[in-house]
């Protein structure tokens, strides 16, 4: 199934899909796509315009590709692998919770990636320019914990001068943490960063 939308500001919900391949292309405009569930491989591609994609559920592989404006992708539920590529411009990716592998690529632009909780391995490839990655239960705010980082979080800054904030200020329990040149472990995280 292939769906192509027009150039207006569209609001589209994928409540579920069939077991085959589904492709949604929203084209231009400030679009909002909400993915509530997938049963087969699904690809969501947005065009020009500041788009928002909300991933609330995915039971089969999902790929999200946003276009060349300041886009926002929110991930709060998934039981299958999700791949996100935000392309160019200053994009924001908010990871509220996962239970399967997540791969995020933000490409060019000064991007913002906030990771509150993961239940499986996740990879962040921040791309070029100066990006900000914040890890903590209330990211991008402070006063949270990193106890919900339940899988290995790999952060690749790539180009530019990137900043990684790890916020465990709200953790009242005693922790042990270890920092090396390439890893941060402990602090209640299952595998670290």
C-alpha positions as CSV (number, residue, x, y, z in Angstrom):
1,X,0.0,0.0,0.0
2,X,1.3,3.4,-1.0
3,X,-0.3,6.7,0.2
4,X,0.7,10.1,-1.1
5,X,-0.7,13.3,0.4
6,X,-0.9,16.8,-1.0
7,X,1.0,20.0,-0.3
8,X,-1.2,21.3,2.6
9,X,-0.8,20.9,6.3
10,X,-2.0,17.4,6.7
11,X,-2.9,15.5,9.9
12,X,-2.7,11.7,9.3
13,X,-3.0,8.8,11.7
14,X,-1.8,5.3,11.1
15,X,-4.0,3.3,13.5
16,X,-2.7,0.0,12.1
17,X,-1.4,-1.5,8.9
18,X,-1.8,-4.8,7.0
19,X,1.0,-7.4,7.1
20,X,2.6,-6.3,3.9
21,X,4.5,-3.1,3.1
22,X,3.0,0.3,3.7
23,X,4.5,3.6,2.5
24,X,3.2,7.1,3.5
25,X,4.6,10.2,1.7
26,X,3.1,13.4,3.1
27,X,4.9,15.6,0.6
28,X,5.2,19.4,1.4
29,X,3.4,21.3,4.2
30,X,3.6,21.4,8.0
31,X,2.3,17.8,8.5
32,X,1.6,15.8,11.6
33,X,1.7,12.0,11.4
34,X,0.8,9.8,14.4
35,X,1.8,6.1,14.2
36,X,-0.4,4.1,16.6
37,X,0.5,0.6,15.3
38,X,2.1,-1.3,12.5
39,X,1.7,-5.0,11.5
40,X,4.0,-4.9,8.4
41,X,7.1,-2.9,7.4
42,X,6.1,0.7,7.3
43,X,7.9,3.8,5.9
44,X,6.8,7.4,6.7
45,X,8.4,10.2,4.6
46,X,7.6,13.8,5.1
47,X,8.6,16.6,2.7
48,X,9.4,20.3,3.1
49,X,7.8,22.1,6.0
50,X,8.2,21.7,9.8
51,X,6.7,18.3,10.3
52,X,5.8,16.3,13.5
53,X,5.8,12.5,13.7
54,X,4.6,10.8,16.8
55,X,5.4,7.1,17.2
56,X,3.0,5.7,19.8
57,X,3.3,2.1,18.7
58,X,5.0,-0.2,16.2
59,X,4.8,-4.0,16.1
60,X,6.7,-4.3,12.8
61,X,9.7,-2.4,11.5
62,X,9.1,1.4,11.0
63,X,11.3,3.9,9.2
64,X,10.7,7.6,9.6
65,X,12.3,10.0,7.2
66,X,11.6,13.7,7.6
67,X,12.4,16.4,5.1
68,X,14.4,19.6,5.0
69,X,12.9,21.8,7.7
70,X,12.9,21.9,11.5
71,X,11.1,18.7,12.2
72,X,10.1,17.0,15.5
73,X,9.9,13.2,16.1
74,X,8.5,11.9,19.3
75,X,8.9,8.2,20.2
76,X,6.9,6.8,23.1
77,X,6.1,3.3,22.3
78,X,7.4,0.5,20.0
79,X,7.7,-3.2,20.1
80,X,9.7,-3.5,16.8
81,X,12.8,-1.8,15.4
82,X,12.4,1.9,14.5
83,X,14.8,3.9,12.3
84,X,14.6,7.7,12.2
85,X,16.4,10.0,9.8
86,X,15.6,13.6,10.2
87,X,17.7,14.9,7.3
88,X,18.8,18.6,7.3
89,X,17.9,21.6,9.4
90,X,17.6,22.0,13.2
91,X,15.5,18.9,14.2
92,X,14.3,17.6,17.6
93,X,13.9,13.9,18.5
94,X,12.3,13.1,21.9
95,X,12.6,9.5,23.1
96,X,10.1,8.9,25.9
97,X,10.3,5.1,25.9
98,X,11.3,2.1,23.8
99,X,11.2,-1.7,24.0
100,X,13.0,-2.5,20.8
101,X,16.1,-1.3,18.9
102,X,16.0,2.4,17.9
103,X,18.4,4.0,15.5
104,X,18.3,7.8,15.2
105,X,20.2,9.9,12.6
106,X,19.8,13.6,12.6
107,X,22.0,14.6,9.7
108,X,22.9,18.2,9.1
109,X,21.7,21.0,11.4
110,X,22.1,21.9,15.0
111,X,19.8,19.1,16.3
112,X,18.4,18.3,19.8
113,X,18.0,14.7,20.9
114,X,16.4,14.0,24.3
115,X,16.4,10.5,25.7
116,X,14.3,9.8,28.8
117,X,13.9,6.0,28.7
118,X,15.0,3.0,26.6
119,X,14.3,-0.6,27.1
120,X,16.6,-1.9,24.4
121,X,19.7,-0.8,22.6
122,X,19.6,2.6,20.9
123,X,22.0,4.4,18.6
124,X,22.1,8.2,18.1
125,X,24.1,9.5,15.1
126,X,24.0,13.2,15.6
127,X,25.4,14.2,12.2
128,X,27.1,17.4,11.3
129,X,27.0,20.8,13.1
130,X,26.6,21.5,16.8
131,X,24.1,19.1,18.4
132,X,22.8,18.6,21.9
133,X,22.0,15.2,23.4
134,X,20.4,15.1,26.8
135,X,19.8,11.9,28.7
136,X,17.6,11.8,31.8
137,X,14.1,10.9,32.9
138,X,12.9,14.5,32.5
139,X,15.1,15.5,29.5
140,X,15.5,18.2,28.3
141,X,14.8,19.3,31.8
142,X,17.0,18.6,34.8
143,X,16.4,16.9,38.1
144,X,15.7,13.4,36.7
145,X,17.5,10.1,36.8
146,X,19.1,7.7,34.3
147,X,17.7,4.6,35.9
148,X,15.4,4.1,32.9
149,X,18.3,3.7,30.4
150,X,17.6,0.0,30.2
151,X,19.7,-0.8,27.1
152,X,23.1,0.3,25.7
153,X,22.8,3.9,24.4
154,X,25.5,4.5,21.8
155,X,26.0,8.2,21.0
156,X,28.0,9.2,18.0
157,X,28.5,13.0,17.8
158,X,30.0,12.9,14.3
159,X,30.7,16.4,13.0
160,X,30.6,19.7,14.8
161,X,31.0,20.5,18.4
162,X,28.4,18.4,20.2
163,X,27.3,18.4,23.8
164,X,26.1,15.4,25.8
165,X,24.3,16.1,29.1
166,X,23.6,13.2,31.4
167,X,21.2,14.1,34.2
168,X,21.0,12.0,37.3
169,X,20.4,14.9,39.7
170,X,17.1,13.5,40.9
171,X,18.5,10.1,42.0
172,X,18.4,9.9,45.8
173,X,19.9,6.4,46.0
174,X,23.6,5.7,46.3
175,X,25.2,4.9,42.9
176,X,28.5,3.9,41.5
177,X,29.5,5.4,38.1
178,X,32.6,5.0,35.9
179,X,33.7,7.4,33.2
180,X,36.3,6.5,30.5
181,X,37.3,8.3,27.4
182,X,34.5,6.6,25.5
183,X,31.9,5.2,28.0
184,X,29.8,6.1,31.0
185,X,28.5,3.2,33.0
186,X,26.7,2.7,36.3
187,X,24.5,5.3,37.9
188,X,21.6,2.9,37.7
189,X,21.9,2.3,33.9
190,X,21.6,-1.2,32.6
191,X,24.5,-1.0,30.1
192,X,25.5,2.7,30.0
193,X,26.4,5.2,27.3
